[in-house]
């Protein structure tokens, strides 16, 4: 078993750290929120007073942080991971950040003799708790194989997407599809309402024909057809509007820097920005149906 530093114990990081503890590892955690540290200690983890303390002597470092600037700081700032982790430690960043930051940190890690992968996730808080996350992993073949056992203890599916930064690329492309498809499904239900078509009947048709997609059959944005969807819990978030907007903005930044044309992605980002600005950022992203249906 390994000594693992886990930096970032929020809604995703904490259950992921718990699964590493269940697998028998020693987990030393750090977070700015005292309640997160207390929850880790209750699960059997060790609390550190700083990033450097958590990473000191760690064989593996896992980070789950809000943005690229936080990831850069945690790894590169004086006294932090690069200065304190064990020589040749494995570094796993599961944050969702911009591709350029992921590649820059990976290059800096390699220059210091560390193996690093960018390994963002899909599956939400439920998947993090259940250990069924999907990991999209960018890095060398060697780093990937070193990371695989740990990722498999936190998730169900591990896909090696290519070199450094490609994990982040896969994540933002996937979530752009998700944001666009949720809007399409929501618009269809809004139109069905106007035309007097029963929602369940639309679901019965579209879920078994060419309109079938995950946003419809697993995460239906209206109450009723899929009992486990957030629509049946007043849109309590599995994946919040603010998080979807963050990922859509990352996709748009990547599209701009690479010269890719993503007009539907741009429109999706604009719609989610409008919905969030109206005070709905805390709701599940499927609540966009409320705006499109004129009920917000």
Secondary structure as the mmCIF struct_conf table of DSSP 4:
data_model
#
loop_
_struct_conf.conf_type_id
_struct_conf.id
_struct_conf.beg_label_comp_id
_struct_conf.beg_label_asym_id
_struct_conf.beg_label_seq_id
_struct_conf.end_label_comp_id
_struct_conf.end_label_asym_id
_struct_conf.end_label_seq_id
STRN STRN1 UNK A 3 UNK A 7
BEND BEND1 UNK A 10 UNK A 10
TURN_TY1_P TURN_TY1_P1 UNK A 11 UNK A 12
HELX_RH_AL_P HELX_RH_AL_P1 UNK A 13 UNK A 22
TURN_TY1_P TURN_TY1_P2 UNK A 23 UNK A 24
STRN STRN2 UNK A 26 UNK A 30
BEND BEND2 UNK A 32 UNK A 32
HELX_RH_AL_P HELX_RH_AL_P2 UNK A 34 UNK A 42
TURN_TY1_P TURN_TY1_P3 UNK A 43 UNK A 44
STRN STRN3 UNK A 46 UNK A 47
BEND BEND3 UNK A 49 UNK A 50
HELX_RH_AL_P HELX_RH_AL_P3 UNK A 51 UNK A 55
TURN_TY1_P TURN_TY1_P4 UNK A 56 UNK A 57
BEND BEND4 UNK A 59 UNK A 59
STRN STRN4 UNK A 60 UNK A 63
BEND BEND5 UNK A 66 UNK A 67
HELX_RH_AL_P HELX_RH_AL_P4 UNK A 68 UNK A 76
BEND BEND6 UNK A 77 UNK A 77
TURN_TY1_P TURN_TY1_P5 UNK A 78 UNK A 79
BEND BEND7 UNK A 80 UNK A 80
HELX_RH_AL_P HELX_RH_AL_P5 UNK A 81 UNK A 84
BEND BEND8 UNK A 85 UNK A 85
HELX_LH_PP_P HELX_LH_PP_P1 UNK A 86 UNK A 86
TURN_TY1_P TURN_TY1_P6 UNK A 87 UNK A 88
STRN STRN5 UNK A 90 UNK A 93
BEND BEND9 UNK A 95 UNK A 95
HELX_RH_AL_P HELX_RH_AL_P6 UNK A 99 UNK A 111
TURN_TY1_P TURN_TY1_P7 UNK A 112 UNK A 113
STRN STRN6 UNK A 115 UNK A 122
BEND BEND10 UNK A 123 UNK A 123
HELX_RH_AL_P HELX_RH_AL_P7 UNK A 124 UNK A 130
TURN_TY1_P TURN_TY1_P8 UNK A 131 UNK A 131
STRN STRN7 UNK A 133 UNK A 138
BEND BEND11 UNK A 139 UNK A 139
HELX_RH_AL_P HELX_RH_AL_P8 UNK A 141 UNK A 154
STRN STRN8 UNK A 155 UNK A 162
BEND BEND12 UNK A 163 UNK A 163
TURN_TY1_P TURN_TY1_P9 UNK A 164 UNK A 165
HELX_RH_AL_P HELX_RH_AL_P9 UNK A 166 UNK A 195
TURN_TY1_P TURN_TY1_P10 UNK A 196 UNK A 196
HELX_RH_AL_P HELX_RH_AL_P10 UNK A 199 UNK A 206
TURN_TY1_P TURN_TY1_P11 UNK A 207 UNK A 208
BEND BEND13 UNK A 209 UNK A 209
TURN_TY1_P TURN_TY1_P12 UNK A 210 UNK A 211
HELX_RH_AL_P HELX_RH_AL_P11 UNK A 214 UNK A 217
TURN_TY1_P TURN_TY1_P13 UNK A 218 UNK A 219
BEND BEND14 UNK A 221 UNK A 226
TURN_TY1_P TURN_TY1_P14 UNK A 227 UNK A 228
BEND BEND15 UNK A 229 UNK A 229
HELX_RH_3T_P HELX_RH_3T_P1 UNK A 230 UNK A 233
TURN_TY1_P TURN_TY1_P15 UNK A 234 UNK A 235
BEND BEND16 UNK A 238 UNK A 239
STRN STRN9 UNK A 240 UNK A 240
HELX_RH_AL_P HELX_RH_AL_P12 UNK A 241 UNK A 258
TURN_TY1_P TURN_TY1_P16 UNK A 259 UNK A 259
HELX_RH_AL_P HELX_RH_AL_P13 UNK A 263 UNK A 275
HELX_RH_PI_P HELX_RH_PI_P1 UNK A 276 UNK A 280
TURN_TY1_P TURN_TY1_P17 UNK A 281 UNK A 282
BEND BEND17 UNK A 283 UNK A 283
STRN STRN10 UNK A 284 UNK A 284
HELX_RH_3T_P HELX_RH_3T_P2 UNK A 285 UNK A 287
HELX_RH_AL_P HELX_RH_AL_P14 UNK A 288 UNK A 292
TURN_TY1_P TURN_TY1_P18 UNK A 293 UNK A 294
#
